[in-house]
Structure formats: structure tokens, C-alpha cells
């Protein structure tokens, strides 16, 4: 079951595994994933019958995406420039 959930998640949410992997430019894949995410926010709010739901969902997505960006940036900085995290006196 765990493997099924993992493969299902990657099949939709990971552009390195879903059909978007065939697009060579990673930035283009990212933008397409962003557009799809916003489309699903709109569709969910229309289904629920309220633009308030869209607003809440959109704000929640922005915060989640910001947290992901901050995490990836921190990891990349740690990998490429680990001395950034050290005190100036060291």
C-alpha cells in the first residue's frame, strides 16, 4: 500500500516522474505544474460553490509553496556554500 501511494503521488505531483518529464526545460515544467495547481484550486472552489474557498485555498498554496522554496533554498545553500551558516568569527 505504501508503495502504491508513493508511486501515485509521484505520478501526479513529481514532474520528474509524470509525463511532464519529457519537457527538457525544468523551468517550463515548473510553470506548468504551477498553472495546473492553480487550475485545481479554482475547480475546487467552483465545486464548493464559493470564491472564498478559492481565496483560502490560494493563500494556503502560496504559504505551502513558499515553505518548499525556503527549504530547497536552504538545502541548496548548505550543499553549495555551507560556510554561510557558520558564525563570522570562525
C-alpha positions, 0 to 999 in steps of 0.5 A: 500500500505504501508503495502504491501511494508513493508511486501515485503521488509521484505520478501526479505531483513529481514532474520528474516522474509524470509525463511532464518529464519529457519537457527538457526545460525544468523551468517550463515544467515548473510553470506548468505544474504551477498553472495546473495547481492553480487550475485545481484550486479554482475547480475546487472552489467552483465545486464548493460553490464559493470564491472564498474557498478559492481565496483560502485555498490560494493563500494556503498554496502560496504559504505551502509553496513558499515553505518548499522554496525556503527549504530547497533554498536552504538545502541548496545553500548548505550543499553549495556554500555551507560556510554561510551558516557558520558564525563570522568569527570562525 
